[in-house]
Amino acid sequence: SNCLPIAGYFHNDTANEVQPCPAGTYKSAIGESFDLCTPCIPGYFSPDVGGTSFETCRRCPAGTLADASELGAASEDACTPAEAGFYQPDTAMTDRDNKKIEILDSRTIILYLNMEKQPGELF
């Protein structure tokens, strides 16, 4: 048929039917019937089915890191807590983002934040 899937849906060739984009993906445009859904990028996840825009993808929370090679994460399980002894203030970070600051105690955290030091810099 000449029917085109609406946003959030794609044509599943195997089942020969239109289906909603699975969790971890979205499709914003009404396009060719064979356009596939776009996966959320690393650092983002989406438990929602039938996503229609990138906004469907949610940022991994601060204090977590996602696998930089994982596309289309369907749950927050993809966001792994930062290692003990590290501080991760940003959201949507992956294990390729080197923004971890090694922390020795709470006083050190305050010094880092007040002085805006980069990891590896001396006081």
N, C-alpha and C positions, 0 to 999 in steps of 0.2 A: 504493500500500500504506500501511498504518498504522505501518510501522516508523519509529522515530526514531533518528537518528544518535547514536552514543555520543560522549562528550567527545573532542575532538580531531578530529572529523569533521563534515562538513556535506553537505547535499544539493545537488549541482551540477545545476541545472535543465536546462542546455544538454545535458549528457551523460546526464541522467536517471539518475544514480547517486550513491551516497554515496562521498565522497572525503575523504582526510585534509586538514586545514587546511594550506595552503601555508606555506613558510618565511616568517617575519616576522609570523605570526599565531598565534592560539590560540583554543580554545573550551572553556570549563570545564564548562558544564552540559549535561546531556541535556535538550534543550528541543524546541521546535517543529522539525519537520523542515526548515524553511526558514530557521532562524537561520543567519546568516553567521558566519564566524570574525572575531574582534576583532584589529585590527592592533596591533603593538607601538607604543608612543608614541614621539615623537621623543627621541633620546638613548639608545634601546634598540634591540637587533637580535636576531634569532633565525634561525640557519641550520637549525633543526630543523623537520621536517615532522610534522604531527599533534600540535602542542602543546596541552596540556590546561589550562594556567594561565598567569597573568602571569609566573610564575617562569621560564617558557620564554624570556622576553625577557631578554637580558643587557645590562648597563650598558656604554655606551661607556667605554673606559678613561680614566683621568686623562691629561691632555695632549692630549685630542681634543675636538672640537666636532662636533655633528650638526646637520643642517639642521632648523630648528624646524618646517618645514612638511612634513617627510617622515614619513609613517606607514608602518608595516609593513616596516621595513628588514630585509632577509634576510641581510646579512653585515656584518662589521666595517668593510667599505669605506665604510659610511655614516658612520663616525667619522673625521672629517678631522683630521689633526694641527694643533694650534694654530699660528698664524703664528710665524715666527722672531721672537725678541725678546719673546715673551709667555710667561707662566707660567700653566698651568691645572691646579690641584691636585685638582679634583673630578671624580667620575665622572658619567656620564649628563647631561652638559651639552650645551646646544644653542647655536646662534649668537645666541639671544636672551638668554642668560645673560651678564650683564656682570661676570664675575668674573675677567677677564683682568687681569694686572698687568704693566705694561711693565717689563722688566728691562734694566738697562744692563750689569751685570756680576755675577759670582757674589757679590760683597760686598753688592750691593744686595739680592739674593735673601735673604741672611741677615738683613739689616736689616729687610726687610719681614716676614719670618717672626717674628723676635724681637719686633718692635714691634707686630705685628698691625695694620699700617696698611692702610687701604683705598686702592684706586686713586685717585690724584688728591690724596691727603693729603700735606701737606708734612712733612718730618722735624722 
